[in-house]
Structure formats: C-alpha cells, structure tokens
C-alpha cells in the first residue's frame, strides 16, 4: 500500500485496528500513547510525532517500508543516478569529483 498523506496513514492504521478487532484504548495502551492522541492520528492529524506513529504501527503489526523514487529520465532531462556505481567508484578511489 502506498501512503502519501497523514490522512491515508491514519486511515490505514484505523483499518488495521478494526481488522484486528482492537479498541482504540487497547492499541493506545500497547503503543504507550493516549487514546486522544490515537484518535487524532487515525483522523489524519498532520503534526503527530513520528516516534509515536511508529509505536502505533508496530503495535498493529504494520511494517513501514521506505523507497526512493527516481524522477523519470524524460522529466529530468538526464538518466537516473546509479548510487551503487558512484559508491563503488568512490571506494576504489576513481571518483575524480573529490
């Protein structure tokens, strides 16, 4: 599932909580947050603390997977950067930009 907004993240957590038949109170206690905080998070509050968010998703058995999206070559006007190759060149002392 691709999450791009606080509202979508809160909705996904709420959906998982309901799927597990857990109350907000039970999840809040397991995650070490207040029920009021959990309610705000599930509603999509954009200023929630990331540490608490990670505690809640862990309590719900949700894994967070981050990925970097490269801009398309057509939109940037150049080929995507191959970070692995750049690091290999640097490690081998072939980086002439330094």
C-alpha positions as CSV (number, residue, x, y, z in Angstrom):
1,X,0.0,0.0,0.0
2,X,1.3,3.4,-0.9
3,X,0.8,6.1,1.7
4,X,1.4,9.7,0.8
5,X,-0.6,11.8,3.3
6,X,-1.1,11.8,7.1
7,X,-4.8,11.1,6.5
8,X,-4.1,8.0,4.5
9,X,-1.6,6.7,7.1
10,X,-4.2,7.3,9.9
11,X,-6.9,5.6,7.9
12,X,-4.7,2.6,7.2
13,X,-3.9,2.3,10.9
14,X,-7.6,2.6,11.8
15,X,-8.5,0.0,9.2
16,X,-5.9,-2.5,10.6
17,X,-7.0,-1.9,14.2
18,X,-10.6,-2.6,13.2
19,X,-9.5,-5.7,11.2
20,X,-7.8,-7.0,14.4
21,X,-11.0,-6.2,16.4
22,X,-9.0,-4.0,18.8
23,X,-10.3,-0.9,20.6
24,X,-8.5,2.4,20.5
25,X,-7.8,2.0,24.2
26,X,-6.1,-1.3,23.7
27,X,-3.9,-0.1,20.9
28,X,-3.1,3.1,22.7
29,X,-2.0,1.2,25.8
30,X,0.1,-1.2,23.7
31,X,1.8,1.7,21.9
32,X,2.3,3.8,25.0
33,X,0.1,6.7,23.7
34,X,-3.1,8.2,24.9
35,X,-6.4,7.3,23.4
36,X,-6.9,11.0,22.5
37,X,-3.6,11.0,20.6
38,X,-4.5,7.8,18.8
39,X,-7.9,9.3,17.8
40,X,-6.1,12.4,16.3
41,X,-3.6,10.2,14.5
42,X,-6.4,8.0,13.0
43,X,-8.2,11.2,11.9
44,X,-5.1,12.2,9.9
45,X,-3.6,14.9,12.1
46,X,-0.6,16.1,10.2
47,X,1.6,17.1,13.2
48,X,1.7,13.8,15.1
49,X,5.1,12.7,16.4
50,X,6.8,10.1,14.2
51,X,8.1,8.1,17.2
52,X,4.6,7.6,18.4
53,X,3.4,6.8,14.9
54,X,6.0,4.1,14.6
55,X,5.0,2.7,18.1
56,X,1.3,2.5,16.9
57,X,2.1,0.8,13.6
58,X,4.3,-1.7,15.4
59,X,1.6,-2.4,17.9
60,X,-0.7,-3.1,14.9
61,X,1.8,-5.4,13.2
62,X,2.4,-3.0,10.3
63,X,5.8,-2.7,8.7
64,X,6.9,0.6,7.2
65,X,8.9,0.2,4.0
66,X,10.5,3.3,2.5
67,X,11.7,3.6,-1.1
68,X,13.2,6.3,-3.1
69,X,11.5,7.3,-6.3
70,X,13.8,8.4,-9.0
71,X,12.5,11.2,-11.3
72,X,11.8,9.8,-14.7
73,X,14.6,10.4,-17.2
74,X,12.2,12.3,-19.5
75,X,11.1,14.8,-16.9
76,X,14.6,15.5,-15.5
77,X,16.4,15.5,-18.9
78,X,19.0,13.0,-17.7
79,X,19.5,9.4,-16.8
80,X,18.8,8.4,-13.1
81,X,21.9,8.4,-10.9
82,X,23.2,4.9,-10.1
83,X,24.2,5.4,-6.4
84,X,25.7,1.9,-6.1
85,X,28.1,2.7,-9.0
86,X,29.0,6.0,-7.5
87,X,29.8,4.5,-4.2
88,X,31.9,1.7,-5.8
89,X,33.9,4.4,-7.7
90,X,34.4,6.3,-4.5
91,X,35.6,3.2,-2.6
92,X,38.0,2.3,-5.4
93,X,39.4,5.9,-5.5
94,X,38.1,6.5,-9.0
95,X,35.9,9.5,-8.0
96,X,37.5,12.4,-9.7
97,X,35.0,14.9,-8.4
98,X,36.6,15.0,-5.0
